[in-house]
Amino acid sequence: MAISRSVKDALGSSSMIRRMFEEGNLLRKQHGADKVFDFSLGNPDVEPPPAFHQVFLRFAQEDAVGKTRGVHGYMPNPGFPAVREALAKKASREQGVTLEGSHIIMTVGAAGGLNVVFKTILNPADEVIVPRPFFMEYKSYVGNHGGIVREVETLPDFNLDLDAIAEALSEKTAAVLINSPHNPTGRVYPAATLRALAEILSAQGKKTGRYPFLVADEPYREIVYISGGTPPVLSAYRHSISVTSYSKSLSLPGERIGYIAVNPGIQDEEDLLSGLIYATRVLGYVNAPALMQRIVAELTEESVDVGVYARRRDAFKTVLDNAGIPYAEPEGAFYLFAKAPGGDDGAFVNHLKQYLILGVPGSGFGKPGWLRFAYCVDELHIRASALAFKKAMETW
Ligand SMILES: Cc1ncc(COP(=O)(O)O)c(C=O)c1O
């Protein structure tokens, strides 16, 4: 066999989201793009803010006239020092702790950042506790580095089930991985929940001598609809690491830019920071994209217009309400997690397809009986789907 068994197996169970993407393309070819209500992909369609284009242009012009030198070369693996300083200030404001540039590692998106973190902290067969439902790529990001995902249930409203997490903790637990605002449920974990989780993890550390890391995957941090924003993780728990990106907040997923913020005073701080830098290098990233690093450092106050997503969310809620499909109230991100009427998410997703509506079965996130709709599509298109949803429900 030319390829590894593990990759062969992975290809066999290829991501549901990818499969829906391919089906969407086929349906668009058959029926025309405007007839297909494709809510399967979380690919932001909102353009980056104007400030992005201005900085991008300025850098290109300065470059063209030879004003800047060496900016496209190799750099220290964790990124340009000035960029790390700028992002440390931003992260300090958001996280309620004081970070230095040395606590920031620039990454190839959040996906790259999570791989760097797990490469650095996992020993073979170490466990990473992940509340269900979850972004399925986590299994690969943890598995890539010899770890095992230990799934735990969440509460009926998809908030963290702290008892379930406490029960799953063991000496094998290297980390708890949380994601807020959450894909696919839109849940934002309240500050009180994070503090209570911190107490549980601290008690575990005191008991075993190994403090589980709290790894917060936060690419949706800025896309939040509730007052007070996304509560910080670093100020809640000493042994926490935030991984974020500009894929959603600046709509730059293709540019692959993000960063890791490490809590000052975290256990084995120096080793951990050196490990993250080493992992960035040997995983083959070498460093995060240079031009994007320089651009995002200038845009620390910018984000896409969250109001656009808020209006789409409201439009989608109306569509589902009118069709009689229940869903979890989204507090952030750009997903609606809906209950599959009758309970069979696969069958319901197939039924919707006949009405040219595409969503992703909850089974693809470890939560059968539910399905995810991504509202990275125009508000008018969402409104236009109302009739199709209604008809689909009449025949279900
Ligand atoms: C929960 C979650 N984590 C991580 C990622 C990866 O993001 P990035 O593009 O920054 O690598 C995604 C992408 O959709 C996501 O939904």
The ligand as an SDF file (V2000), in Angstrom:
LIG
                    3D

 16 16  0  0  0  0  0  0  0  0999 V2000
  -14.0240   25.8170   16.0970 C   0  0  0  0  0  0  0  0  0  0  0  0
  -12.9870   26.0700   15.0660 C   0  0  0  0  0  0  0  0  0  0  0  0
  -11.7040   26.0040   15.4320 N   0  0  0  0  0  0  0  0  0  0  0  0
  -10.7130   26.2130   14.5410 C   0  0  0  0  0  0  0  0  0  0  0  0
  -11.0030   26.4900   13.2270 C   0  0  0  0  0  0  0  0  0  0  0  0
   -9.8670   26.7160   12.2770 C   0  0  0  0  0  0  0  0  0  0  0  0
   -9.7470   28.0720   12.0160 O   0  0  0  0  0  0  0  0  0  0  0  0
   -8.5220   28.6840   11.2200 P   0  0  0  0  0  0  0  0  0  0  0  0
   -9.0110   29.0490    9.8660 O   0  0  0  0  0  0  0  0  0  0  0  0
   -8.1460   29.8870   11.9930 O   0  0  0  0  0  0  0  0  0  0  0  0
   -7.4470   27.6900   11.1760 O   0  0  0  0  0  0  0  0  0  0  0  0
  -12.3240   26.5530   12.7920 C   0  0  0  0  0  0  0  0  0  0  0  0
  -12.6420   26.8050   11.3840 C   0  0  0  0  0  0  0  0  0  0  0  0
  -13.7430   26.8190   10.9470 O   0  0  0  0  0  0  0  0  0  0  0  0
  -13.3410   26.3450   13.7430 C   0  0  0  0  0  0  0  0  0  0  0  0
  -14.6360   26.3970   13.4070 O   0  0  0  0  0  0  0  0  0  0  0  0
  1  2  1  0
  2  3  1  0
  2 15  2  0
  3  4  2  0
  4  5  1  0
  5  6  1  0
  5 12  2  0
  6  7  1  0
  7  8  1  0
  8  9  2  0
  8 10  1  0
  8 11  1  0
 12 13  1  0
 12 15  1  0
 13 14  2  0
 15 16  1  0
M  END
$$$$
